[in-house]
Amino acid sequence: MQTLLQNLLNGIASGSIYALIALGYTMVYGILKLINFAHGDIFMLGSFVGFYAGNFIAKQNGGGSSPLSAALVMLLSMIVCGAFGYLNERIAYRPLRNAPRIASLITAIGVSFFLEFGGQFVFGPDPKFFPTLIDKHVIQFAGVVTTNYQLIVLGVAIAFMALLQYIVYGTKYGRAMRAVSYNFETASLMGIPTDRVISTTFVIGSMLAAVAGILYGLSYPKIDPLMGVMPGLKAFVAAVLGGIGNVPGAVVGGLLIGIIESFVGGSAYSNYRDAIAFVILIVILLFRPSGLFGKYQAEKV
């Protein structure tokens, strides 16, 4: 029973990070029907902004750590990644909005490579160790061992997911975003500023990726410019599993991927931990292409 609870806790913690990244995929797809493959690398950028900002703040504080410093690092990372998300949409994707969809897809792959190899050029190819933003403490409860880092990951992830849920379903911008997602042309004719809505969607998705990058740096301190590839792909699988374009589905998909990975990692088949997400992708595409919460929509050909 203890092993079950331990794997479940570990899976929820890692799945929360996948869910935050998956939200960016599903939001952009819901608006533009575009798979933004550069999203995982924005997650990497968020970690590196946190790395340099955390080290700078630590030097100013004499090497100390505090929740306030961690909050400042996360805020700065969100601002930088949000700005990059806006520039990404404005420069790379908006000029191709009326082009064939394959053009935007190729551009997304190109932006991904640009970030990966640009990151190696700017940050260096060697791995770096994320600074200690908050002191780590081991917590034991009912035989289950965890750390305050895992609890922070869960708390922060839930807070930002709830905030996004409120933005999408409880604000004027959220109504505009859902209208653009439902029918782009009609929303434009009704006076909704579609360009602004799309840019804001990219900004919000990139900010969530930045939060995931900081939480990842806390949980797995070693970061490198290629670190966004595998979590990004797993988050994409999570978005497809939940029903890409569906916000609650992305959260559920991320949590499921994290939990399944945790149980596989704690079994005799731990070598297949990274492969299990892609097995799930194949299965979901074969038997339920619309995902767990997605709806089948017929398209004219």
C-alpha positions in Angstrom: 0.0 0.0 0.0 2.8 2.4 0.8 4.5 1.7 -2.5 1.2 2.4 -4.3 0.8 5.7 -2.5 4.4 6.6 -3.1 4.2 6.0 -6.8 0.9 7.8 -7.0 2.3 10.9 -5.3 5.4 10.9 -7.5 3.3 10.5 -10.6 0.9 13.4 -9.6 3.9 15.7 -9.0 5.5 14.9 -12.4 2.2 14.8 -14.1 1.4 18.3 -12.9 4.4 19.6 -14.8 3.3 17.8 -17.9 -0.2 19.2 -17.5 1.1 22.8 -17.3 3.1 22.3 -20.6 0.2 20.5 -22.2 -2.1 23.4 -21.5 0.0 25.5 -23.9 -0.3 22.9 -26.6 -4.1 22.5 -26.3 -4.8 26.3 -26.1 -2.9 27.1 -29.3 -4.4 24.1 -31.1 -7.9 25.1 -29.9 -7.4 28.6 -31.5 -5.3 28.0 -34.6 -5.5 24.2 -35.1 -1.7 24.4 -34.9 0.7 22.0 -33.1 3.3 24.4 -31.6 6.3 22.1 -31.4 8.5 24.9 -30.1 6.4 24.9 -26.9 8.7 22.4 -25.2 11.7 24.6 -25.9 10.0 27.6 -24.3 9.7 25.4 -21.2 13.5 25.0 -21.5 13.9 28.7 -21.9 11.9 29.3 -18.7 14.3 27.0 -16.8 17.3 28.8 -18.0 15.9 32.2 -17.1 15.2 30.8 -13.7 18.8 29.5 -13.5 20.4 32.9 -14.2 17.9 34.9 -12.3 18.1 32.6 -9.3 21.9 32.8 -9.2 21.8 36.6 -9.5 19.3 37.0 -6.7 21.3 34.5 -4.6 24.5 36.6 -5.0 22.6 39.7 -4.0 21.3 37.9 -0.9 24.6 36.4 0.1 23.7 32.9 -1.1 20.5 32.7 0.8 17.1 31.3 -0.4 13.6 32.3 0.4 10.0 31.9 -1.0 10.1 35.6 -2.0 13.2 35.0 -4.1 11.6 32.0 -5.7 8.4 34.0 -6.5 10.6 36.7 -8.1 12.5 34.2 -10.2 9.2 32.6 -11.4 7.7 36.0 -12.2 10.7 37.0 -14.3 10.7 33.7 -16.1 7.0 34.1 -16.9 7.6 37.7 -18.3 10.5 36.6 -20.5 8.7 33.5 -21.8 5.5 35.4 -22.3 7.3 38.0 -24.4 9.0 35.3 -26.4 5.6 33.6 -27.0 4.2 36.9 -28.3 7.2 37.5 -30.6 7.0 33.9 -31.8 3.3 34.2 -32.8 3.8 37.7 -34.3 6.9 36.9 -36.3 6.8 33.2 -37.1 3.1 32.2 -37.2 1.0 35.2 -38.0 2.4 35.8 -41.5 1.5 32.1 -42.3 -2.0 32.2 -41.0 -3.6 31.9 -44.4 -0.9 29.6 -45.8 -1.4 25.8 -46.0 -1.3 24.3 -42.5 1.9 22.3 -43.3 3.8 25.6 -43.7 3.0 26.5 -40.1 3.9 23.0 -38.9 7.3 23.2 -40.6 7.8 26.7 -39.1 7.0 25.4 -35.6 9.7 22.6 -36.1 12.1 25.3 -37.3 11.5 27.5 -34.3 12.0 24.5 -32.1 15.4 23.8 -33.6 16.3 27.5 -33.4 15.7 27.5 -29.7 17.5 24.2 -29.1 20.7 25.0 -30.9 20.4 28.7 -30.1 20.3 27.7 -26.5 23.4 25.6 -26.9 25.1 28.6 -28.4 24.0 31.1 -25.8 23.9 28.9 -22.6 26.5 26.4 -23.6 25.9 22.7 -24.3 27.0 21.5 -20.9 24.4 20.7 -18.2 23.9 23.2 -15.4 22.5 22.7 -11.9 19.5 24.7 -11.0 20.0 27.0 -7.9 18.4 26.2 -4.6 15.5 28.7 -4.5 14.0 27.2 -1.4 15.6 24.9 1.2 14.6 21.3 0.7 13.0 19.3 3.5 12.0 15.6 3.6 8.5 14.9 4.9 7.2 11.5 6.0 3.6 10.7 6.4 2.0 7.2 6.9 5.2 5.6 5.5 5.2 7.8 2.4 8.3 9.9 1.8 8.0 13.2 0.0 9.7 16.6 0.0 8.4 20.1 0.3 9.5 20.5 -3.3 6.8 18.0 -4.4 4.2 19.8 -2.3 5.2 23.1 -3.8 5.0 21.7 -7.3 1.4 20.4 -6.6 0.3 23.7 -4.9 1.7 26.0 -7.6 0.4 23.8 -10.5 -3.1 23.6 -9.0 -3.1 27.4 -8.5 -2.2 28.2 -12.0 -4.5 25.6 -13.5 -7.4 27.0 -11.5 -6.4 30.5 -12.6 -6.4 29.4 -16.2 -9.8 27.8 -15.8 -11.2 31.0 -14.4 -9.7 33.0 -17.3 -11.1 30.7 -19.9 -14.6 30.2 -18.5 -15.1 33.3 -16.2 -13.8 36.3 -18.0 -14.6 38.4 -21.1 -11.3 37.4 -22.7 -12.1 33.7 -22.1 -15.4 34.1 -23.9 -13.6 35.8 -26.8 -11.0 33.0 -26.9 -13.7 30.3 -27.0 -15.5 32.2 -29.7 -12.4 32.4 -31.8 -11.8 28.7 -31.2 -15.3 27.8 -32.3 -15.3 29.8 -35.5 -12.4 32.1 -36.3 -14.2 33.9 -39.2 -17.5 34.5 -37.5 -15.7 35.8 -34.3 -13.8 38.3 -36.5 -17.0 39.5 -38.2 -18.6 40.0 -34.7 -15.9 42.5 -33.8 -13.7 40.2 -31.6 -10.0 41.3 -32.0 -8.8 37.9 -33.2 -5.2 38.9 -33.6 -5.1 40.1 -30.0 -6.8 37.0 -28.7 -4.4 34.7 -30.5 -1.3 36.7 -29.3 -2.6 36.6 -25.7 -3.2 32.9 -25.9 0.4 32.4 -27.0 1.5 34.6 -24.1 -0.5 32.7 -21.5 0.6 29.3 -22.8 4.3 30.4 -22.7 3.9 31.7 -19.2 2.5 28.4 -18.1 5.5 26.7 -19.7 7.8 29.0 -17.8 6.1 28.0 -14.5 6.6 24.3 -15.5 10.3 25.1 -16.2 10.9 26.5 -12.8 9.0 23.7 -11.1 11.0 21.2 -13.1 14.3 22.9 -12.1 13.3 22.6 -8.5 12.4 18.9 -8.8 15.2 17.8 -11.3 18.0 20.3 -10.7 20.1 19.4 -13.8 19.1 21.4 -16.9 20.4 21.7 -20.5 19.4 23.3 -23.8 17.8 20.0 -25.0 15.9 19.3 -21.9 12.6 20.5 -23.5 12.4 17.7 -26.1 11.2 14.8 -24.0 8.9 16.7 -21.6 7.5 18.6 -24.5 6.7 15.4 -26.4 5.1 13.8 -23.4 3.1 16.9 -22.8 1.9 16.8 -26.4 0.9 13.1 -25.8 -1.0 14.3 -22.7 -2.8 16.9 -24.7 -3.8 14.3 -27.3 -4.8 11.9 -24.6 -7.1 14.3 -22.9 -8.5 15.6 -26.2 -6.4 18.3 -27.7 -8.2 21.7 -27.6 -9.8 20.8 -24.3 -8.3 22.5 -21.3 -9.5 20.1 -18.5 -8.6 17.3 -20.8 -5.0 18.5 -20.9 -4.8 18.6 -17.1 -6.2 15.0 -16.8 -4.0 13.8 -19.6 -0.8 15.2 -18.0 -1.7 13.7 -14.6 -2.4 10.3 -16.2 0.9 10.3 -18.1 2.8 11.2 -14.9 1.1 8.5 -12.9 1.5 5.8 -15.5 5.2 6.7 -15.9 5.7 6.6 -12.1 4.2 3.1 -11.8 6.2 1.8 -14.8 9.4 3.4 -13.4 8.8 1.5 -10.1 8.3 -1.8 -11.8 10.6 -4.3 -13.5 10.0 -2.5 -16.8 11.6 0.8 -15.7 13.7 0.9 -18.8 10.5 1.6 -20.8 9.5 4.6 -18.7 10.0 7.1 -21.4 8.5 4.9 -24.1 5.2 4.4 -22.3 3.9 7.8 -23.3 4.3 7.0 -27.0 2.6 3.7 -26.6 -0.3 5.5 -25.1 -0.3 7.9 -28.1 -0.5 5.0 -30.5 -3.3 3.4 -28.6 -5.3 6.6 -28.2 -4.9 7.4 -32.0 -6.1 3.9 -32.9 -9.1 3.6 -30.6 -10.1 7.1 -29.7 -8.4 9.8 -31.9 -10.5 12.6 -30.3 -9.0 11.8 -26.8 -10.8 11.2 -23.6 -12.7 14.5 -23.5 -12.6 15.4 -27.1 -15.6 15.3 -29.4 -15.6 13.8 -32.9 -16.1 16.4 -35.6 -16.8 15.6 -39.2 -14.9 17.7 -41.7 -15.7 18.5 -45.3 -13.0 17.2 -47.7 
